[in-house]
Amino acid sequence: MTSTPQSSDLDPAIAARLKRSADGLVPAIAQQYDTGEVLMLGWMDDEALHRTLTTGRCTYWSRSRQEYWVKGDTSGHYQHVKSVALDCDADTVLVKVDQVGAACHTGARTCFDADVLPVTQ
């Protein structure tokens, strides 16, 4: 797998805290800010996180295309950032957004409602 670009204007204090995968990425969970609905999971490197924090729009790193993508630029289904938080281990980003339209590339509101697995206890 190709590495993501290394240069970034991300605040060094934030960058120092992040625990990245071997390819320099952290998972980023997008959640609807007012309902708590989990919308999707994307990947961010330092630059994608910097762009997300400074533009107010979610920017992800596409592992398949090896490029940055801003949610909504091609689909019109924007994610307007309300808040960004790191989890306790600083290895996952939670982005609370106001989702406009579908979050999933399939056209569904969320990526997590089509294949609910049975739970037996």
C-alpha positions in Angstrom: 0.0 0.0 0.0 1.2 3.4 -0.9 1.9 5.8 2.0 -0.1 9.0 2.3 1.6 12.4 1.9 3.7 13.3 5.0 3.7 17.1 5.0 0.9 18.8 6.9 0.0 22.0 8.7 -1.7 20.1 11.5 -1.0 21.6 14.9 2.2 19.8 16.1 0.6 19.2 19.5 -2.3 17.3 17.9 0.0 15.4 15.5 2.2 14.3 18.4 -0.9 12.7 20.1 -2.2 10.7 17.1 -1.5 7.0 17.0 -1.6 6.1 13.3 -1.7 2.8 11.5 1.4 1.6 9.6 0.2 3.5 6.6 -0.1 6.8 8.5 -3.9 6.8 8.9 -6.5 7.0 11.7 -10.1 5.8 11.3 -12.6 8.7 11.4 -16.1 8.0 12.4 -18.7 10.5 11.2 -21.7 10.9 13.5 -24.8 13.0 13.0 -24.4 15.7 15.7 -28.0 16.1 16.8 -29.3 12.5 16.7 -26.1 10.5 17.5 -26.7 8.4 14.3 -23.4 6.8 13.2 -23.1 7.6 9.5 -19.8 6.2 8.1 -16.2 5.4 8.7 -13.4 7.0 6.6 -9.7 7.4 7.0 -7.6 10.5 7.7 -4.0 11.3 7.7 -2.6 14.5 9.3 -3.4 16.6 6.3 -6.9 15.3 6.0 -7.5 16.1 9.7 -6.0 19.5 9.3 -8.2 20.3 6.3 -11.3 19.0 8.3 -10.4 21.2 11.2 -9.8 24.3 9.2 -12.4 24.2 6.4 -15.4 22.9 8.4 -15.9 20.1 5.8 -14.9 16.5 6.2 -11.8 15.6 4.2 -10.8 12.0 4.0 -7.9 10.0 2.5 -9.1 7.5 -0.1 -7.1 4.3 0.3 -8.3 2.9 -3.0 -7.7 6.1 -5.1 -4.7 7.3 -3.1 -6.0 10.9 -2.9 -7.9 13.3 -0.7 -11.7 13.6 -1.1 -14.0 16.1 0.5 -17.3 14.6 1.4 -19.9 16.1 -0.9 -17.7 17.5 -3.7 -18.9 15.0 -6.2 -22.2 13.7 -4.6 -23.6 16.9 -3.1 -24.0 15.0 0.2 -22.0 17.3 2.4 -20.7 16.9 5.9 -20.6 20.2 7.8 -18.3 19.7 10.8 -19.8 20.6 14.2 -17.0 19.1 16.4 -14.0 16.8 16.2 -12.7 14.7 19.1 -10.0 12.1 19.6 -10.8 8.9 21.6 -8.9 8.1 24.8 -6.1 6.4 22.9 -5.8 9.1 20.2 -6.1 6.3 17.6 -9.6 7.2 16.3 -11.3 10.5 15.4 -14.9 11.2 16.0 -16.3 13.9 13.7 -19.8 15.2 14.6 -21.4 16.5 11.5 -24.5 17.9 10.0 -25.0 15.5 7.1 -26.7 16.8 4.0 -28.2 13.9 2.0 -26.8 10.3 2.1 -23.6 9.5 3.9 -23.1 6.1 2.2 -21.7 5.8 -1.3 -24.7 3.4 -2.0 -27.1 6.3 -1.5 -28.2 5.2 2.0 -28.4 7.7 4.9 -25.9 5.6 6.8 -23.4 2.9 6.0 -24.6 0.9 9.0 -28.2 0.1 8.4 -28.3 -2.4 5.5 -26.6 -5.4 7.1 -27.6 -5.7 10.7 -26.2 -9.0 12.1 -28.2 -11.2 14.5 -27.1 -11.1 18.1 -27.7 -14.2 20.2 -27.0 -14.2 23.9 
